[in-house]
C-alpha cells in the first residue's frame, strides 16, 4: 500500500478544518449568522465562513489546481446569507480539494503557484514563497486561523461549542 503524498495529507487536514468550521456555523440562526459583534475589527460568522472557503478555494483550487474560480475578496467581508446555504459550498470545496490533492505527487510541490491573470498575492512574503508547497501550507494556516475566529465568534454570540449540549 502506497503512503499518501504530502498534498493528500494536506487535503485531510483541510477537510477536518472545513468540517469543524461547518459545525461552528451550521446550527446558527440567520439573524446571528449575520450579526455584527460589538467589538472593533470583528466580522460576522457569515463573513468569516465565506472568507474561509473563498480563500481555501483560491489557495488550493486556483493556485495549485489551476482552476478558474471568480473571487471578490473585499466582498467576502460584507457577505450576508443563511448558514444552510453555505454548507453545500463547503462540501463541494472538500470534494474538490481531494480531487486536486489526493494524487498530487510530492515531486510537484516545488513548482510555482502563480496566480492567473486578474489575481494577485497580497503580501510580499506570499509573493516571495509562491510555490505549491507554501501555497498549501498557507491554506492550512489561513483556514485554521479563521476556524478559530469562527469558534470565538460563536461563543461571543452566546452559543455553546458544537456537541457540548
Backbone torsions as a table, in degrees:
resi	resn	phi	psi	omega
1	UNK	NA	129.5	-179.9
2	UNK	-76.6	141.7	173.5
3	UNK	-72.5	140.7	176.1
4	UNK	-66.1	147.5	177.5
5	UNK	-72.5	172.0	-179.5
6	UNK	-59.3	-40.0	-178.6
7	UNK	-65.2	-38.0	177.8
8	UNK	-64.2	-35.8	176.8
9	UNK	-67.5	-38.1	175.3
10	UNK	-61.7	-41.0	178.1
11	UNK	-58.4	-41.8	178.7
12	UNK	-64.4	-41.6	179.0
13	UNK	-65.0	-44.2	179.2
14	UNK	-64.2	-37.0	176.6
15	UNK	-63.0	-44.0	178.9
16	UNK	-59.2	-46.3	179.1
17	UNK	-62.3	-45.1	-179.0
18	UNK	-62.3	-42.8	-179.6
19	UNK	-67.9	-36.3	175.5
20	UNK	-66.1	-41.4	177.4
21	UNK	-60.4	-44.6	179.3
22	UNK	-60.5	-38.0	178.1
23	UNK	-66.1	-31.0	-178.9
24	UNK	-69.9	-33.0	-175.9
25	UNK	-116.9	-8.0	-173.8
26	UNK	-62.4	-26.2	-177.6
27	UNK	-109.2	14.3	-176.9
28	UNK	-83.8	140.6	176.9
29	UNK	-65.8	155.6	179.3
30	UNK	-58.5	-39.9	179.8
31	UNK	-61.3	-48.1	-179.2
32	UNK	-71.5	-31.1	178.8
33	UNK	-61.8	-29.1	-178.4
34	UNK	-107.9	7.0	-175.9
35	UNK	-81.0	132.4	176.6
36	UNK	-85.0	133.7	176.6
37	UNK	-76.3	155.0	176.6
38	UNK	-87.7	56.7	179.6
39	UNK	-135.3	138.8	178.9
40	UNK	-64.8	145.4	175.1
41	UNK	62.5	20.7	-179.9
42	UNK	-96.2	160.4	179.4
43	UNK	-121.0	160.8	174.9
44	UNK	-73.7	162.1	173.8
45	UNK	-59.0	-38.9	-180.0
46	UNK	-61.9	-45.7	179.6
47	UNK	-63.3	-44.7	179.8
48	UNK	-62.7	-45.8	-178.3
49	UNK	-66.7	-38.4	178.5
50	UNK	-66.7	-43.9	-179.4
51	UNK	-66.8	-40.6	-179.7
52	UNK	-58.1	-50.3	-177.4
53	UNK	-71.5	-36.4	179.4
54	UNK	-65.2	-44.0	178.4
55	UNK	-65.8	-40.6	177.6
56	UNK	-61.7	-41.3	175.8
57	UNK	-59.9	-43.9	-178.6
58	UNK	-63.8	-52.6	-172.9
59	UNK	-69.0	-32.1	-177.8
60	UNK	-100.6	-54.2	-171.9
61	UNK	-77.5	-36.7	-179.3
62	UNK	-84.4	-57.2	-175.5
63	UNK	-69.2	-41.6	-177.1
64	UNK	-93.2	-45.8	-176.5
65	UNK	-83.3	-7.1	177.3
66	UNK	59.7	31.0	177.2
67	UNK	-90.8	157.7	176.5
68	UNK	-103.5	114.1	179.2
69	UNK	-130.7	116.9	179.5
70	UNK	-61.3	141.8	179.8
71	UNK	-145.4	135.3	172.4
72	UNK	-122.6	86.9	-173.6
73	UNK	-55.5	-48.0	-179.8
74	UNK	-59.2	-34.3	-179.2
75	UNK	-68.5	-23.8	-180.0
76	UNK	-58.8	-32.0	-176.6
77	UNK	-82.6	-2.0	176.4
78	UNK	-119.8	11.4	-177.5
79	UNK	-62.8	142.3	172.7
80	UNK	-132.2	155.3	178.9
81	UNK	161.9	-163.6	179.9
82	UNK	-110.4	140.8	179.8
83	UNK	-56.7	-42.2	-177.4
84	UNK	-61.9	-26.7	179.7
85	UNK	-79.1	-20.3	-179.4
86	UNK	-89.4	-22.2	-178.4
87	UNK	-58.0	-43.5	178.4
88	UNK	-62.3	-32.9	177.1
89	UNK	-64.2	-39.8	176.7
90	UNK	-63.4	-43.8	179.1
91	UNK	-60.6	-41.9	178.6
92	UNK	-64.2	-42.9	178.5
93	UNK	-60.4	-45.7	178.9
94	UNK	-57.6	-47.9	-179.7
95	UNK	-61.5	-45.1	-178.3
96	UNK	-67.2	-36.8	176.6
97	UNK	-59.4	-44.5	178.8
98	UNK	-66.4	-38.2	177.9
99	UNK	-60.4	-41.5	-177.8
100	UNK	-76.3	-41.0	-167.0
101	UNK	-101.1	-25.3	-172.7
102	UNK	-59.5	-33.0	179.2
103	UNK	-113.8	16.0	-179.0
104	UNK	-71.2	121.9	-175.3
105	UNK	-75.5	142.8	178.4
106	UNK	-56.5	-31.1	-177.9
107	UNK	-62.4	-21.7	-177.5
108	UNK	-93.4	-0.9	-177.9
109	UNK	-64.6	-23.6	-179.7
110	UNK	-90.0	-0.8	177.7
111	UNK	-65.7	151.0	177.2
112	UNK	-63.2	143.7	173.4
113	UNK	-110.9	77.6	-174.4
114	UNK	-89.5	127.8	179.0
115	UNK	-68.0	146.2	176.5
116	UNK	-68.1	166.3	178.1
117	UNK	-53.4	137.7	179.8
118	UNK	94.6	-13.8	176.9
119	UNK	-107.4	155.6	172.5
120	UNK	-148.3	154.2	174.0
121	UNK	-86.5	138.4	-166.3
122	UNK	-83.5	-21.9	-177.6
123	UNK	-124.1	158.3	179.3
124	UNK	-61.6	-38.9	-179.1
125	UNK	-66.5	-34.6	176.4
126	UNK	-67.1	-39.6	179.4
127	UNK	-67.9	-34.2	179.2
128	UNK	-69.4	-35.2	-178.0
129	UNK	-112.8	70.1	-175.1
130	UNK	-108.5	45.1	172.5
131	UNK	-100.7	170.0	-176.6
132	UNK	-58.4	-44.0	-179.2
133	UNK	-54.9	-49.7	-178.9
134	UNK	-71.3	-31.6	175.4
135	UNK	-62.6	-42.0	179.2
136	UNK	-68.7	-41.8	176.3
137	UNK	-60.7	-41.5	179.5
138	UNK	-65.3	-38.9	178.6
139	UNK	-59.1	-43.1	179.2
140	UNK	-67.1	-49.9	-178.6
141	UNK	-58.3	-47.9	-176.8
142	UNK	-66.8	-42.6	179.2
143	UNK	-64.7	-41.9	179.4
144	UNK	-65.5	-39.8	177.4
145	UNK	-58.2	-48.3	-178.0
146	UNK	-75.0	-24.2	170.1
147	UNK	-60.9	-44.3	176.7
148	UNK	-60.2	-40.1	176.8
149	UNK	-62.8	-41.5	177.7
150	UNK	-62.0	-43.1	-179.0
151	UNK	-62.2	-46.0	180.0
152	UNK	-67.0	-43.3	-179.4
153	UNK	-62.6	-41.9	176.5
154	UNK	-55.4	-45.5	-179.8
155	UNK	-68.5	-39.9	176.7
156	UNK	-61.4	-29.8	177.7
157	UNK	-79.0	-3.2	175.4
158	UNK	95.7	11.5	178.6
159	UNK	-95.1	142.6	174.3
160	UNK	-74.0	158.1	174.4
161	UNK	-57.0	146.7	-178.9
162	UNK	-57.2	138.3	177.1
163	UNK	78.9	4.8	-177.1
164	UNK	-94.3	-6.5	-178.1
165	UNK	-96.1	NA	NA
